[in-house]
């Protein structure tokens, strides 16, 4: 089969295509014919050698996608040949709280990922895609969308009428927007692009702030909302943006910290954290059980990920370059089969 490999991980150009043996389903495993792959920022960080230690050069990259089950190993249950399926990239995190050991079974880093014609995963990790969801809607669910669900619903405990702030217009932010709106919340989006903010408003954003025009975007958001402040902040910028996220908060707010951002400097606005009784929590993607709950919510409400652009299988490097450019709003997909 044709598959991409991480290579030397010295830049996006390290991504190369190769011929690989077809995966064979062992006990408890499933092999899927890949239909679409979805890109995430961490995939670029891995290719550039910026995501922890370098991975095996022959590792098949990319951590999320959708495929059709073509074979099952002995003892594989809960899924059938012919089913369309997705899986969280921490494939051993089935339910319950996160544990460090889940990093050892991570698609696209410690295990071969989705950027191939076929992928092998533990059958227990798979979630069947309902008929109501297209392949393009399903492909982006198991990483950025699941992370947003974890942040807004599982940790944020969103309620109707809450104000949710999402930073930027990438996959996590757009998923947070849709998940929050599906739960009856108000949503604020920040960006340096007026054009992207206009698109965010069309997708349901109630408040938008251009942080290039308003460097003190927290004050501008407080002004727009009459001083109410955010109940939940989906924080994707790291300590660079955390001070303003704290300033944007209402009393008893929850800030959910996502991604490998800048970790330099002391914890900012310490007094604000105490004074407002703010909760800060870091998260890593989500469990299979969370993914099941999110898919059920999608069936009930009809929300679906925002897809910016779809590239062909042989355009994988172009897709990576496009994601890195920051021109996208929502998710970037690669069509495989």
C-alpha positions in Angstrom: 0.0 0.0 0.0 1.0 3.6 -0.4 1.8 5.5 2.9 3.5 8.6 4.0 6.4 8.5 6.6 7.7 11.1 9.0 11.3 11.0 7.8 14.0 13.0 9.6 11.5 15.5 11.1 13.5 18.5 10.1 10.6 20.3 8.5 7.4 19.7 6.5 9.5 18.5 3.5 10.5 15.5 5.7 7.1 14.0 4.8 7.7 11.4 2.1 5.6 8.7 0.4 6.6 5.1 0.4 5.4 1.6 -0.3 4.5 -0.3 2.8 3.1 -3.8 3.6 -0.6 -4.0 4.2 -1.4 -4.1 7.9 -2.8 -7.4 9.2 -5.3 -7.4 12.0 -4.1 -9.2 15.1 -6.1 -10.3 18.1 -8.5 -7.5 19.1 -7.5 -5.3 16.1 -9.2 -3.9 13.1 -7.9 -2.7 9.7 -9.7 0.1 8.0 -9.5 1.4 4.4 -8.8 5.1 4.9 -11.3 7.5 3.3 -10.2 10.9 4.7 -7.4 12.2 6.9 -7.6 15.4 8.9 -4.6 17.6 9.7 -3.9 19.1 13.1 -1.2 21.6 14.3 0.5 18.9 16.3 1.1 17.0 13.0 3.2 19.9 11.8 5.0 20.2 15.1 6.0 16.5 14.8 7.3 16.9 11.2 9.3 19.9 12.4 10.8 18.0 15.4 9.0 20.3 17.9 6.7 17.8 19.6 8.9 16.0 22.2 11.5 13.6 21.1 11.7 12.7 17.5 9.7 9.7 16.4 10.6 6.7 14.3 11.5 7.9 10.8 9.3 5.2 9.2 6.3 6.1 11.4 3.1 6.8 9.4 1.9 10.2 10.6 -1.3 12.0 11.3 -3.6 11.2 14.2 -7.2 11.4 12.9 -9.3 10.3 10.0 -12.2 8.1 9.0 -12.2 4.7 7.3 -14.2 1.6 6.5 -13.5 -1.6 8.5 -12.2 -4.2 6.0 -10.9 -6.9 8.4 -11.1 -7.9 12.1 -8.7 -10.0 14.2 -9.7 -12.7 16.6 -11.7 -11.4 19.5 -12.5 -8.0 18.0 -15.9 -6.9 19.1 -18.2 -3.9 19.0 -17.6 -3.1 15.3 -18.3 -5.0 12.0 -16.7 -5.3 8.6 -18.2 -2.6 6.4 -18.8 -0.1 9.3 -17.4 3.4 8.9 -15.4 4.3 12.0 -13.2 6.8 13.8 -11.1 6.6 16.9 -9.4 9.0 19.4 -5.7 9.1 18.8 -5.0 7.9 22.4 -6.4 4.5 21.5 -6.1 2.9 25.0 -8.0 5.8 26.7 -11.5 4.2 26.6 -13.1 5.9 29.6 -12.4 7.5 32.9 -9.7 10.1 33.8 -6.6 10.6 31.8 -3.4 8.6 32.7 0.1 9.2 31.5 0.3 5.7 30.0 -2.1 6.7 27.3 0.8 8.7 25.6 2.3 5.3 24.8 -0.5 4.3 22.4 -0.9 7.4 20.4 -1.7 7.3 16.7 0.8 9.2 14.5 3.5 9.3 17.2 4.0 6.0 19.0 1.8 4.0 16.6 1.3 4.3 12.9 -1.3 6.9 12.0 -3.9 7.5 9.3 -1.8 8.9 6.4 -1.9 5.7 4.4 -4.3 3.7 2.3 -5.0 1.4 5.3 -4.6 1.8 9.1 -4.7 -0.7 11.9 -6.1 0.2 15.3 -7.5 -1.6 18.4 -11.1 -2.4 17.7 -12.1 -1.4 21.2 -11.1 2.2 20.4 -13.3 2.5 17.3 -16.6 4.5 17.3 -19.1 3.7 14.5 -20.0 6.7 12.3 -23.8 7.0 12.1 -25.4 7.2 8.6 -26.4 10.8 9.3 -22.7 11.9 9.1 -20.8 12.2 5.9 -17.2 11.1 5.7 -16.0 14.7 5.5 -18.0 15.5 8.7 -16.6 12.5 10.5 -12.9 12.8 9.6 -12.3 15.9 11.9 -14.1 14.6 15.0 -11.6 12.5 16.9 -8.9 15.1 17.6 -9.7 18.9 17.5 -13.5 18.4 17.8 -13.1 15.9 20.6 -10.7 18.2 22.4 -13.2 21.1 22.1 -16.0 18.8 23.5 -13.7 17.9 26.4 -13.1 21.5 27.1 -16.6 23.0 26.7 -18.8 20.1 27.9 -16.7 17.7 30.0 -14.6 20.3 31.9 -16.4 23.5 31.2 -19.8 22.0 32.1 -21.4 24.5 29.7 -24.9 25.6 30.4 -27.5 27.5 28.3 -26.7 31.2 28.6 -23.0 30.8 29.4 -20.4 32.8 27.5 -17.7 30.7 25.9 -14.6 32.4 24.5 -12.5 30.5 21.9 -9.2 32.0 20.7 -8.6 32.0 17.0 -10.4 30.3 14.1 -8.6 27.0 13.9 -10.2 23.6 14.3 -10.5 23.6 18.1 -12.0 27.1 18.1 -14.6 26.4 15.4 -15.6 23.1 17.0 -15.9 24.9 20.4 -18.1 27.5 18.7 -20.5 24.9 17.3 -20.6 22.8 20.4 -21.3 25.8 22.6 -24.0 27.0 20.4 -25.6 23.5 20.3 -25.8 23.8 24.1 -27.5 27.2 24.1 -24.4 29.2 25.0 -23.2 32.6 23.7 -19.8 32.5 22.0 -17.0 35.0 21.5 -14.2 34.5 18.9 -10.9 36.3 18.7 -8.8 36.7 15.5 -6.5 39.1 13.7 -8.5 38.8 10.5 -11.8 40.8 10.1 -12.7 38.4 7.2 -12.4 35.4 9.4 -14.4 37.1 12.2 -17.1 37.8 9.7 -17.2 34.1 8.8 -17.3 33.2 12.5 -20.3 35.5 12.9 -22.0 33.7 10.1 -21.4 30.4 11.9 -23.1 31.8 15.0 -20.5 33.8 17.0 -22.3 36.4 19.1 -19.2 38.5 19.8 -16.0 38.9 17.9 -12.8 40.8 18.7 -9.9 41.6 16.3 -6.8 41.4 18.6 -4.7 43.3 16.1 -7.1 46.2 16.2 -7.7 45.8 20.0 -4.4 44.5 21.6 -6.2 44.5 24.9 -8.9 42.2 23.6 -10.1 41.2 27.0 -11.1 44.8 27.8 -12.9 45.1 24.4 -14.8 41.8 25.1 -15.8 43.1 28.5 -17.0 46.3 26.9 -19.0 44.4 24.2 -20.6 42.1 26.8 -21.4 44.8 29.3 -18.8 43.6 31.7 -20.3 40.1 32.2 -17.1 38.2 31.3 -16.5 34.7 30.1 -17.7 31.6 31.9 -15.5 29.2 29.8 -12.3 30.1 27.9 -10.9 27.6 25.4 -7.3 28.7 25.7 -5.1 27.6 22.7 -2.5 30.3 22.8 -0.5 29.2 25.9 1.1 31.7 28.4 1.3 34.3 25.6 -2.5 34.8 25.7 -3.3 33.4 29.2 -3.1 36.8 31.0 -5.8 38.3 28.8 -7.9 35.1 29.1 -7.8 35.6 32.9 -8.8 39.2 32.5 -11.7 38.2 30.2 -13.2 35.9 32.8 -16.2 36.2 35.0 -16.2 35.1 38.6 -16.0 31.2 38.9 -14.9 30.9 35.2 -13.2 27.8 33.8 -10.1 28.2 31.6 -9.2 25.0 29.7 -5.7 25.0 28.4 -5.1 23.1 25.2 -2.1 22.3 23.0 1.7 22.8 23.3 2.0 26.5 23.5 4.7 28.7 25.0 5.6 27.6 28.5 8.0 30.4 29.3 7.6 32.8 32.2 5.8 32.6 35.6 2.1 32.0 35.9 0.5 35.4 35.1 -2.2 37.4 36.9 -2.0 35.3 40.0 -4.2 37.7 41.9 -6.9 37.5 39.2 -7.0 33.7 39.4 -7.6 33.8 43.2 -9.8 36.9 43.2 -12.2 35.5 40.6 -12.0 31.9 41.8 -11.0 30.8 38.3 -10.3 27.1 37.6 -7.4 26.4 35.2 -7.2 22.9 33.8 -5.0 21.4 31.0 -6.4 18.7 28.9 -5.1 16.2 26.3 -7.7 15.3 23.6 -10.4 13.0 25.1 -11.5 9.4 25.7 -13.5 7.1 23.5 -16.5 7.5 25.9 -16.3 11.3 25.3 -16.2 10.7 21.6 -19.3 8.5 21.7 -21.2 11.3 23.7 -20.1 13.9 21.1 -21.3 11.8 18.1 -24.7 11.3 19.8 -25.0 15.0 20.4 -24.2 15.7 16.7 -27.0 13.3 15.7 -29.4 15.1 18.0 -28.5 18.7 17.1 -27.1 18.5 13.6 -23.9 20.5 14.2 -20.9 19.4 12.2 -17.2 20.5 11.9 -16.2 23.4 9.6 -14.1 22.1 6.7 -12.0 24.7 5.0 -10.4 22.8 2.2 -9.9 19.2 0.9 -6.6 18.1 -0.7 -5.8 15.0 -2.7 -3.7 12.1 -1.4 -0.6 13.2 -3.4 -1.1 16.7 -2.2 -0.3 15.9 1.5 2.7 18.3 1.6 0.6 21.1 0.1 -2.0 20.5 2.7 0.6 20.8 5.5 1.9 24.0 4.0 -1.6 25.4 3.8 -2.3 24.6 7.4 0.9 26.2 8.5 0.1 29.3 6.5 -2.8 30.1 8.9 -5.1 30.9 6.0 -7.6 28.3 7.0 -10.8 28.6 9.0 -11.7 25.3 10.4 -10.3 22.0 9.3 -8.0 20.9 6.4 -8.7 17.4 5.0 -6.9 15.0 2.7 -9.0 12.6 0.6 -7.4 9.2 0.5 -9.8 6.7 -1.0 
